[in-house]
């Protein structure tokens, strides 16, 4: 294994030592300091190449394959910040938080601090960092401008237990979403693969080569030329709810990325109001709920008056 460095990116080059092994599994063997999920994200971003070409995590290697990995410079540990949190539930393993809109979940390039992770580190000084330093305790994410419930694991065993539930789709996630237009039929399932928009790489889109994605919905109420919908994403793709609803012609109100801005809102109308899962401590299923955020409640009141 040879290594070369420059001020910005560390490169590792090596020849595969075993044939017929998945690329992501092989990388976890030679780069054990990183989680498999983190390495899969690098592969998806094109930072892991096989014979100079972009590959899939599931690609099986041969003895003659050459794999090149570009690793971003090791980030520093996120620092605790005294950011106020609304804690819905807490025990020795987890903390359930009602996240406000405008708060990013974890540090990322260009956004190194003032995130939910920084706030949680201040609230839970003993939080296990695991090997994904920028996302300690994170098992699922909410978009920056989505409000509502999220769960943080305080230790590795709780994180693994929760992650398995998300992977097996046994977590009950329900959102209240306001969309533009009158959504019909009143109940339905949207099944469409989601991947990077080939024309606008910062966006996601329904694309044939994307990952399978399923979203259930149930109309709650029609308001003027809008529809209040209860949405349950059965998969967890990036921007899934917003992409799927836009794809069927009813974009989320206030969503400037996949729809249009709204005179009633300063952000997208998406609120994670219900989250249910088995507690790591007792293995008993429990549901948590969050009232609709004040700005979203005000938007509904304005639409009701107009109607």
C-alpha positions as CSV (number, residue, x, y, z in Angstrom):
1,X,0.0,0.0,0.0
2,X,1.4,3.3,-1.0
3,X,0.2,6.7,0.2
4,X,0.6,10.2,-1.2
5,X,-0.6,13.4,0.4
6,X,-1.3,17.0,-0.6
7,X,-2.5,19.8,1.7
8,X,-6.2,19.0,1.0
9,X,-6.6,15.3,0.2
10,X,-5.0,12.1,1.4
11,X,-4.8,9.4,-1.3
12,X,-4.4,5.7,-0.6
13,X,-3.6,3.3,-3.4
14,X,-3.5,-0.5,-3.1
15,X,-4.0,-3.7,-5.0
16,X,-6.7,-6.0,-3.8
17,X,-5.5,-9.0,-1.8
18,X,-8.5,-11.2,-2.2
19,X,-10.7,-12.0,-5.2
20,X,-14.6,-11.9,-5.3
21,X,-15.1,-9.5,-2.3
22,X,-17.4,-6.5,-2.4
23,X,-15.7,-3.1,-2.7
24,X,-17.3,-1.7,0.5
25,X,-16.4,-4.8,2.5
26,X,-12.9,-4.7,1.3
27,X,-12.5,-1.0,2.2
28,X,-13.7,-1.7,5.8
29,X,-10.9,-4.3,6.1
30,X,-8.1,-2.0,4.9
31,X,-9.5,1.2,6.4
32,X,-10.9,-0.1,9.8
33,X,-10.9,3.4,11.3
34,X,-14.0,4.3,9.1
35,X,-17.5,2.8,9.3
36,X,-18.9,0.9,6.4
37,X,-21.7,3.5,6.0
38,X,-19.1,6.3,5.7
39,X,-17.1,4.3,3.1
40,X,-20.2,3.6,1.2
41,X,-20.9,7.4,1.0
42,X,-17.4,7.9,-0.3
43,X,-18.0,5.2,-3.0
44,X,-21.3,6.8,-4.0
45,X,-19.6,10.2,-4.3
46,X,-17.0,8.8,-6.6
47,X,-14.2,9.1,-4.1
48,X,-13.4,5.3,-4.4
49,X,-12.4,4.2,-7.9
50,X,-11.7,0.7,-9.4
51,X,-9.2,0.8,-12.2
52,X,-9.7,4.6,-12.4
53,X,-13.5,4.3,-12.9
54,X,-16.4,5.1,-10.6
55,X,-17.8,1.9,-9.0
56,X,-20.7,0.7,-6.9
57,X,-20.3,-0.5,-3.3
58,X,-21.5,-4.0,-4.4
59,X,-18.9,-4.3,-7.1
60,X,-16.8,-7.5,-6.6
61,X,-13.1,-7.2,-6.9
62,X,-10.6,-9.4,-8.7
63,X,-7.0,-10.0,-8.0
64,X,-5.9,-7.6,-10.8
65,X,-8.1,-4.7,-9.8
66,X,-6.6,-1.5,-8.5
67,X,-8.5,0.6,-6.1
68,X,-7.9,4.3,-5.4
69,X,-9.5,6.0,-2.5
70,X,-9.5,9.8,-1.8
71,X,-10.1,10.6,1.8
72,X,-11.0,14.1,2.9
73,X,-8.5,15.5,5.5
74,X,-9.4,14.1,9.0
75,X,-11.8,16.5,10.5
76,X,-11.4,17.7,14.0
77,X,-13.8,16.5,16.7
78,X,-17.0,18.6,16.8
79,X,-17.0,20.9,19.9
80,X,-19.8,21.1,22.4
81,X,-21.9,24.2,22.1
82,X,-24.6,25.4,24.6
83,X,-27.4,25.5,22.0
84,X,-30.8,25.1,23.6
85,X,-32.5,21.8,23.0
86,X,-36.1,20.6,23.4
87,X,-35.7,17.2,24.9
88,X,-38.8,15.0,24.6
89,X,-37.4,11.8,26.2
90,X,-34.1,10.7,27.6
91,X,-32.6,7.6,29.2
92,X,-29.1,6.1,29.5
93,X,-29.1,5.1,25.9
94,X,-30.9,7.7,23.8
95,X,-32.2,11.2,23.7
96,X,-35.3,12.2,21.6
97,X,-35.1,15.8,20.5
98,X,-37.7,18.1,18.9
99,X,-35.4,19.8,16.3
100,X,-36.2,23.4,15.3
101,X,-36.1,24.4,11.6
102,X,-32.9,26.0,10.6
103,X,-30.6,23.7,12.6
104,X,-28.4,21.4,10.6
105,X,-28.1,17.9,12.1
106,X,-24.3,17.4,11.8
107,X,-21.2,19.2,10.8
108,X,-20.3,19.1,7.1
109,X,-17.9,20.9,4.7
110,X,-18.7,24.6,4.9
111,X,-20.8,24.1,8.0
112,X,-18.4,23.0,10.8
113,X,-20.3,24.0,13.8
114,X,-23.6,25.4,15.3
115,X,-25.3,22.0,14.5
116,X,-27.5,19.6,16.4
117,X,-24.4,17.4,17.1
118,X,-22.6,20.3,18.7
119,X,-25.7,20.9,20.9
120,X,-26.0,17.2,21.8
121,X,-22.3,17.0,22.8
122,X,-22.9,19.8,25.3
123,X,-26.0,18.1,26.6
124,X,-24.5,14.6,26.7
125,X,-20.7,15.0,27.6
126,X,-20.3,11.2,27.6
127,X,-21.7,10.6,24.1
128,X,-19.7,7.9,22.3
129,X,-18.0,9.3,19.2
130,X,-17.6,6.0,17.4
131,X,-15.5,6.1,14.2
132,X,-17.7,8.6,12.3
133,X,-16.4,11.7,14.2
134,X,-18.7,14.2,12.4
135,X,-21.9,12.2,13.2
136,X,-21.7,10.9,16.7
137,X,-24.9,9.2,17.7
138,X,-26.7,10.0,14.5
139,X,-28.9,7.2,13.1
140,X,-31.2,9.3,10.8
141,X,-31.3,12.8,9.6
142,X,-33.8,15.6,9.1
143,X,-33.2,18.3,6.5
144,X,-32.0,21.6,8.0
145,X,-35.3,23.3,7.4
146,X,-37.4,20.4,8.5
147,X,-38.7,20.6,12.1
148,X,-39.6,17.8,14.4
149,X,-38.5,14.6,16.1
150,X,-35.1,12.9,15.9
151,X,-33.4,10.3,18.1
152,X,-29.7,10.4,19.1
153,X,-27.9,7.3,20.4
154,X,-25.6,7.9,23.4
155,X,-23.5,4.8,22.9
156,X,-22.4,2.4,20.2
157,X,-24.7,-0.5,21.3
158,X,-27.8,1.8,21.2
159,X,-26.7,3.2,17.9
160,X,-26.4,-0.3,16.4
161,X,-29.8,-1.3,17.8
162,X,-31.5,1.8,16.4
163,X,-29.7,1.6,13.1
164,X,-30.9,-2.0,12.6
165,X,-34.5,-0.9,13.1
166,X,-34.1,1.9,10.5
167,X,-32.5,-0.6,8.1
168,X,-35.3,-3.1,8.6
169,X,-38.0,-0.4,8.2
170,X,-39.6,-1.1,11.6
171,X,-39.3,2.6,12.7
172,X,-42.6,4.5,12.5
173,X,-41.9,7.9,10.9
174,X,-44.8,10.2,10.2
175,X,-44.7,13.8,8.9
176,X,-47.2,16.6,8.4
177,X,-46.6,18.1,5.0
178,X,-48.4,20.9,3.2
179,X,-48.3,20.6,-0.6
180,X,-49.3,23.0,-3.4
181,X,-52.4,21.8,-5.3
182,X,-55.2,19.4,-4.4
183,X,-53.5,16.0,-4.0
184,X,-55.6,13.1,-5.5
185,X,-56.3,10.3,-4.7
186,X,-56.6,11.0,-1.0
187,X,-54.5,8.0,-0.1
188,X,-51.7,6.4,-2.0
189,X,-48.2,5.1,-2.3
190,X,-45.4,6.7,-4.3
191,X,-42.8,4.3,-5.6
192,X,-40.0,5.8,-7.6
193,X,-36.2,5.5,-7.5
194,X,-34.2,8.5,-6.2
195,X,-30.7,9.5,-7.1
196,X,-28.6,12.5,-7.9
197,X,-30.1,14.9,-10.5
198,X,-27.9,14.4,-13.5
199,X,-28.4,18.1,-14.5
200,X,-28.1,19.7,-11.0
201,X,-25.8,17.7,-8.8
202,X,-26.8,19.4,-5.6
203,X,-30.4,18.2,-6.0
204,X,-32.0,14.8,-5.9
205,X,-34.4,13.5,-8.5
206,X,-36.5,10.5,-9.6
207,X,-34.0,8.7,-11.9
208,X,-34.0,5.2,-13.3
209,X,-30.6,4.5,-11.9
210,X,-31.5,5.7,-8.4
211,X,-32.2,3.8,-5.2
212,X,-35.6,2.2,-4.6
213,X,-37.8,4.6,-2.6
214,X,-41.3,4.3,-1.2
215,X,-43.5,6.9,0.4
216,X,-47.1,6.5,1.7
217,X,-49.4,9.4,2.2
218,X,-52.9,10.2,3.5
219,X,-54.7,13.5,2.9
220,X,-55.6,15.3,6.1
221,X,-57.3,18.4,4.8
222,X,-57.8,20.6,1.7
223,X,-57.0,24.3,2.3
224,X,-57.6,26.7,-0.6
225,X,-55.3,25.4,-3.3
226,X,-53.2,23.4,-0.9
227,X,-53.4,20.0,0.7
228,X,-52.3,19.0,4.2
229,X,-50.9,15.5,4.1
230,X,-49.7,12.9,6.5
231,X,-46.6,11.2,5.0
232,X,-44.8,8.1,6.0
233,X,-41.5,7.4,4.1
234,X,-40.8,3.7,4.2
235,X,-37.3,4.2,2.9
236,X,-34.8,6.9,3.9
237,X,-33.5,8.5,0.8
238,X,-32.1,12.1,0.8
239,X,-34.9,14.6,0.3
240,X,-37.3,11.7,-0.3
241,X,-40.6,13.3,0.7
242,X,-39.9,16.5,-1.2
243,X,-38.7,14.7,-4.3
244,X,-41.6,12.3,-4.4
245,X,-44.3,14.9,-3.9
246,X,-42.7,17.2,-6.5
247,X,-42.6,14.3,-8.9
248,X,-46.3,13.8,-8.8
249,X,-47.1,17.5,-9.3
250,X,-47.7,18.5,-5.7
251,X,-44.5,20.1,-4.5
252,X,-44.0,20.9,-0.8
253,X,-45.2,24.5,0.1
254,X,-42.3,26.8,0.7
255,X,-39.7,24.4,-0.9
256,X,-37.6,26.6,-3.2
257,X,-35.5,23.6,-4.3
258,X,-38.1,21.3,-5.6
259,X,-41.1,23.6,-5.8
260,X,-41.7,27.3,-5.3
261,X,-41.5,29.8,-2.4
262,X,-44.7,30.6,-0.5
263,X,-46.1,33.9,0.7
264,X,-47.1,32.1,3.9
265,X,-43.8,30.4,4.7
266,X,-40.1,31.2,5.1
267,X,-39.2,27.5,4.8
268,X,-40.5,24.2,3.6
269,X,-43.6,22.9,5.3
270,X,-42.3,19.5,6.6
271,X,-42.7,18.5,10.2
272,X,-41.7,15.2,11.7
273,X,-44.5,14.9,14.2
274,X,-44.4,11.2,15.1
275,X,-41.4,8.8,15.7
276,X,-41.9,5.3,17.1
277,X,-39.3,2.5,17.7
278,X,-38.2,-0.1,20.2
279,X,-36.1,1.4,23.1
280,X,-32.6,0.0,23.3
281,X,-32.9,-0.2,27.1
282,X,-36.1,-2.2,27.3
283,X,-36.8,-3.4,23.8
284,X,-40.3,-2.1,24.2
285,X,-41.9,-0.1,21.4
286,X,-42.6,3.5,22.2
287,X,-44.0,6.4,20.2
288,X,-43.2,10.1,20.6
289,X,-45.0,13.1,19.2
290,X,-44.3,16.7,18.5
291,X,-46.9,19.5,18.1
292,X,-46.8,21.4,14.8
293,X,-44.2,24.2,14.8
294,X,-45.6,27.6,15.4
295,X,-44.7,29.0,12.0
296,X,-46.4,26.1,10.2
297,X,-49.5,26.4,12.4
298,X,-49.7,30.1,11.5
299,X,-49.5,29.3,7.8
300,X,-52.4,26.9,8.1
301,X,-54.4,29.5,9.9
302,X,-53.8,32.0,7.1
303,X,-54.9,29.5,4.5
304,X,-58.0,28.6,6.5
305,X,-59.0,32.3,6.7
306,X,-58.4,32.7,3.0
307,X,-60.5,29.7,2.2
